[in-house]
Amino acid sequence: MPDAVCVVDPEGRLLFVNASFQRIFGYAPEEVLGRQIFSLVHPDDLEATTEQAERVMAGELQRHFRNRYVHKDGHTVDIQWSARWLPEHRVRIGVGHEVTELRRAELELEHRANHDSLTGLVNRHRLRAELQAAIDRAADEGGGLALLYIDLDDFKHVNDRGGHAVGDRLLRELAARMQRGVRQNDLVARVGGDEFVVLLPDCGVQVAREVADNLRARLVAPYRLPEGLFQLDASIGVATFPADGADAEALLMHADREMYAAKHGDRTRAESVVGGRKTGAGTA
């Protein structure tokens, strides 16, 4: 058989393995017989694997359970199992089909579905999911969070001057600068051509403004590309939960309005201290 076949006792000790078991996991039969199969399971999947084994022994037919194992040489293999418990013999029989390449393809598709292809930042779809999860946590724990809505000023001039290829290179550099300018658990998303949102979990308004100041200082620094020197400015709007909105849509709309206030002239209220500019309550 091309799949791994194994028989284990009620404690999970291996009683039999076929030839494909060695091909898939790297262990010869004499190296694993008498050993608990759970010792080969990836540590992150051990709890779920143990629970699934208990359900099988309770009479549940297992058809498509997937988990990961550590190969003898150290790499990870993904396995999809079919298994059943034979109470009259007090053994569990499992047939494991390797799905490592399938899992790799699934992860790649998942990444593409949740990330911007140009910058590698998360996209609008993923941002919405992460923002809602952060709101739910903050509501349950009585905490807060903040959003920064960032729009590049006159980015069109970059494309007009250097072409779209230059604009793309600048956006990738800009995305890298933003990721270096946020905290470890913060999330940077690209939500439009030159629009970005930063999610700041467990963050109050004062810290949000400090992060925004740092980001803007990074963004306005000159960009030295092979095509020449480019410089941008950015307008940033701040929204905090729950003061500025109780749900994702309200927070995004508030941050967007604050960003437009900064962009369209309400600088005495909306700008923060960057390069000697005035400080205001709402944005950076």
C-alpha positions as CSV (number, residue, x, y, z in Angstrom):
1,M,0.0,0.0,0.0
2,P,1.2,3.6,-0.7
3,D,-0.2,4.7,2.7
4,A,1.0,4.1,6.2
5,V,-0.8,1.4,8.1
6,C,-0.3,1.0,11.8
7,V,-2.0,-0.9,14.6
8,V,-1.7,0.4,18.2
9,D,-2.9,-0.9,21.6
10,P,-5.2,1.1,23.9
11,E,-2.2,3.2,25.2
12,G,-1.1,4.0,21.7
13,R,1.9,1.7,21.6
14,L,2.7,0.6,18.1
15,L,2.1,-3.1,17.5
16,F,2.5,-3.2,13.7
17,V,3.6,-0.9,10.9
18,N,3.8,-1.5,7.2
19,A,6.6,-0.7,4.7
20,S,5.1,2.6,3.7
21,F,5.3,3.8,7.4
22,Q,9.0,3.8,7.1
23,R,8.9,5.6,3.8
24,I,6.6,8.3,5.2
25,F,8.0,8.7,8.7
26,G,11.6,7.6,8.2
27,Y,11.5,4.9,11.0
28,A,12.1,1.2,10.4
29,P,9.6,-1.1,12.2
30,E,12.2,-2.2,14.8
31,E,12.7,1.5,15.7
32,V,9.1,2.1,16.6
33,L,7.3,-1.1,17.6
34,G,6.5,-0.8,21.3
35,R,6.8,2.9,21.2
36,Q,3.8,5.3,21.6
37,I,2.8,6.8,18.3
38,F,2.0,10.0,20.1
39,S,5.8,10.5,20.6
40,L,6.1,11.1,16.9
41,V,3.3,13.7,16.8
42,H,4.2,17.3,16.3
43,P,4.0,19.0,19.7
44,D,1.5,21.6,18.5
45,D,-0.9,18.8,17.4
46,L,-0.5,16.4,20.4
47,E,-3.5,17.5,22.3
48,A,-5.9,17.4,19.4
49,T,-4.5,13.9,18.3
50,T,-5.0,12.5,21.8
51,E,-8.6,13.8,21.9
52,Q,-9.3,12.3,18.5
53,A,-7.8,8.9,19.5
54,E,-10.2,8.9,22.5
55,R,-13.2,9.6,20.3
56,V,-12.2,6.7,18.0
57,M,-11.9,4.4,21.0
58,A,-15.4,5.5,22.1
59,G,-16.7,4.2,18.8
60,E,-16.5,7.2,16.4
61,L,-15.3,6.3,12.9
62,Q,-12.5,8.5,11.9
63,R,-12.3,9.4,8.2
64,H,-10.4,12.7,7.6
65,F,-8.5,13.7,10.7
66,R,-5.3,15.6,9.8
67,N,-2.3,16.2,12.0
68,R,1.5,16.6,11.7
69,Y,4.3,14.4,12.7
70,V,8.1,14.9,13.1
71,H,10.0,12.8,10.5
72,K,13.1,10.9,11.7
73,D,15.3,13.5,10.0
74,G,13.4,16.4,11.7
75,H,11.1,17.8,9.0
76,T,7.3,17.9,9.4
77,V,4.9,15.6,7.5
78,D,1.2,16.2,7.3
79,I,-1.0,13.1,7.5
80,Q,-4.7,12.5,6.9
81,W,-6.0,9.5,8.9
82,S,-8.8,7.0,8.6
83,A,-9.0,4.9,11.8
84,R,-11.3,2.7,13.8
85,W,-11.3,0.9,17.1
86,L,-11.7,-2.9,17.2
87,P,-13.0,-3.5,20.8
88,E,-13.0,-7.3,20.4
89,H,-9.2,-7.1,19.7
90,R,-8.5,-4.0,21.8
91,V,-6.5,-2.4,19.0
92,R,-6.9,0.8,16.9
93,I,-6.1,0.5,13.2
94,G,-5.1,3.6,11.3
95,V,-4.4,4.2,7.6
96,G,-2.4,7.5,7.1
97,H,-2.2,9.3,3.7
98,E,0.6,11.9,3.4
99,V,-0.8,15.3,2.5
100,T,2.3,17.5,3.0
101,E,2.2,19.0,-0.5
102,L,-1.5,19.5,-0.3
103,R,-1.1,21.4,3.0
104,R,1.7,23.5,1.5
105,A,-0.6,24.4,-1.4
106,E,-3.5,25.2,1.0
107,L,-1.3,27.5,3.0
108,E,-0.1,29.3,-0.1
109,L,-3.7,29.8,-1.3
110,E,-4.7,31.0,2.2
111,H,-1.8,33.5,2.2
112,R,-2.8,34.8,-1.2
113,A,-6.4,35.2,-0.1
114,N,-5.4,37.2,2.9
115,H,-2.5,39.3,1.8
116,D,-1.8,42.0,-0.7
117,S,0.3,40.6,-3.6
118,L,2.5,43.7,-4.0
119,T,3.5,44.6,-0.5
120,G,2.8,41.3,1.4
121,L,0.7,43.2,3.9
122,V,-2.6,41.8,5.0
123,N,-5.5,42.9,2.8
124,R,-8.9,44.4,3.5
125,H,-10.6,41.1,3.9
126,R,-8.1,39.9,6.5
127,L,-8.1,43.2,8.3
128,R,-11.9,43.0,8.8
129,A,-11.6,39.6,10.4
130,E,-8.7,40.6,12.7
131,L,-10.4,43.9,13.6
132,Q,-13.6,42.1,14.6
133,A,-11.6,39.6,16.7
134,A,-9.7,42.4,18.4
135,I,-13.0,44.2,19.2
136,D,-14.5,41.0,20.6
137,R,-11.5,40.5,22.9
138,A,-11.5,44.1,24.0
139,A,-15.2,44.0,24.8
140,D,-14.8,40.7,26.8
141,E,-11.8,41.9,28.7
142,G,-12.8,45.5,29.1
143,G,-9.8,46.8,27.2
144,G,-9.3,49.0,24.1
145,L,-7.7,49.2,20.8
146,A,-6.9,51.8,18.2
147,L,-6.9,52.2,14.4
148,L,-4.7,54.4,12.2
149,Y,-6.0,55.2,8.7
150,I,-3.1,56.3,6.5
151,D,-3.4,57.9,3.1
152,L,-0.4,59.0,1.0
153,D,-0.5,62.6,-0.2
154,D,-0.1,63.1,-3.9
155,F,1.1,59.6,-4.6
156,K,-0.1,60.0,-8.2
157,H,2.8,62.3,-8.8
158,V,5.2,59.4,-8.1
159,N,3.6,57.4,-10.9
160,D,3.5,60.4,-13.2
161,R,7.2,61.0,-12.7
162,G,8.6,57.5,-12.6
163,G,5.9,55.2,-13.9
164,H,4.0,52.5,-12.2
165,A,7.0,50.2,-11.7
166,V,8.7,53.0,-9.6
167,G,5.4,53.5,-7.7
168,D,5.3,49.7,-6.9
169,R,8.9,49.7,-5.6
170,L,8.1,52.7,-3.5
171,L,5.0,51.1,-2.0
172,R,7.0,48.0,-1.1
173,E,9.6,50.1,0.6
174,L,6.9,52.1,2.4
175,A,5.2,48.9,3.6
176,A,8.5,47.7,5.0
177,R,9.0,51.0,6.8
178,M,5.6,50.8,8.4
179,Q,6.1,47.2,9.6
180,R,9.4,48.3,11.2
181,G,7.6,51.2,12.9
182,V,4.8,49.3,14.7
183,R,4.8,47.1,17.8
184,Q,5.2,43.3,17.6
185,N,1.5,42.5,17.8
186,D,0.2,45.4,15.6
187,L,-1.2,44.7,12.2
188,V,-0.5,46.7,9.0
189,A,-2.9,46.3,6.1
190,R,-3.1,47.7,2.6
191,V,-6.8,48.6,1.9
192,G,-6.4,50.6,-1.3
193,G,-3.9,51.8,-3.9
194,D,-2.2,54.2,-1.5
195,E,-4.3,53.7,1.6
196,F,-3.3,51.6,4.7
197,V,-4.8,50.8,8.0
198,V,-2.8,49.9,11.2
199,L,-4.6,47.9,13.9
200,L,-3.2,48.5,17.4
201,P,-4.6,46.0,19.9
202,D,-4.5,46.9,23.6
203,C,-3.7,50.5,22.8
204,G,-5.1,53.8,24.1
205,V,-5.2,57.1,22.3
206,Q,-1.9,58.5,23.6
207,V,0.1,55.4,22.5
208,A,-1.7,55.4,19.2
209,R,-0.6,59.0,18.6
210,E,3.0,58.1,19.4
211,V,2.9,55.1,17.0
212,A,1.4,57.4,14.4
213,D,4.1,60.0,14.9
214,N,6.7,57.4,14.5
215,L,5.1,56.0,11.3
216,R,4.7,59.4,9.7
217,A,8.3,60.3,10.5
218,R,9.4,57.1,8.7
219,L,7.1,57.7,5.7
220,V,8.2,61.3,5.1
221,A,11.9,60.4,5.0
222,P,13.3,60.5,1.4
223,Y,13.1,57.3,-0.7
224,R,16.3,56.8,-2.7
225,L,15.5,54.6,-5.7
226,P,17.6,54.0,-8.9
227,E,15.2,56.4,-10.7
228,G,16.0,59.2,-8.3
229,L,15.0,60.7,-4.9
230,F,11.4,60.7,-4.0
231,Q,9.6,62.1,-1.0
232,L,6.1,61.7,0.3
233,D,3.8,63.0,3.0
234,A,1.0,61.1,4.6
235,S,-2.3,62.0,6.4
236,I,-3.2,59.8,9.3
237,G,-6.5,59.4,11.2
238,V,-6.9,57.9,14.6
239,A,-9.9,56.0,16.0
240,T,-10.1,54.2,19.4
241,F,-12.5,51.6,20.7
242,P,-14.9,52.2,22.4
243,A,-14.7,56.0,22.4
244,D,-15.0,56.4,18.6
245,G,-17.1,53.4,17.7
246,A,-18.4,50.1,19.0
247,D,-18.0,48.1,15.8
248,A,-15.5,47.6,12.9
249,E,-17.4,49.8,10.5
250,A,-17.8,52.7,12.9
251,L,-14.1,52.6,13.8
252,L,-13.0,52.5,10.2
253,M,-15.3,55.4,9.2
254,H,-14.1,57.5,12.1
255,A,-10.5,57.0,11.3
256,D,-11.2,57.7,7.7
257,R,-12.9,61.0,8.5
258,E,-10.0,62.0,10.7
259,M,-7.6,61.2,7.9
260,Y,-9.6,63.4,5.5
261,A,-9.7,66.2,8.1
262,A,-5.9,66.2,8.1
263,K,-5.6,65.9,4.3
264,H,-8.0,68.7,3.5
265,G,-6.8,71.5,5.7
266,D,-7.9,70.9,9.3
267,R,-4.3,70.7,10.2
268,T,-4.6,72.7,13.5
269,R,-6.8,69.9,14.8
270,A,-5.6,66.9,13.0
271,E,-1.8,67.0,12.6
272,S,0.7,65.6,15.1
273,V,4.2,66.7,15.9
274,V,6.4,65.6,13.0
275,G,9.1,67.8,11.7
276,G,7.8,70.9,13.6
277,R,4.2,70.6,12.6
278,K,1.3,71.5,14.9
279,T,-0.2,68.9,17.3
280,G,-3.9,68.1,17.3
281,A,-6.3,65.7,19.0
282,G,-7.3,63.4,16.2
283,T,-4.5,62.3,13.8
284,A,-0.9,62.1,13.2
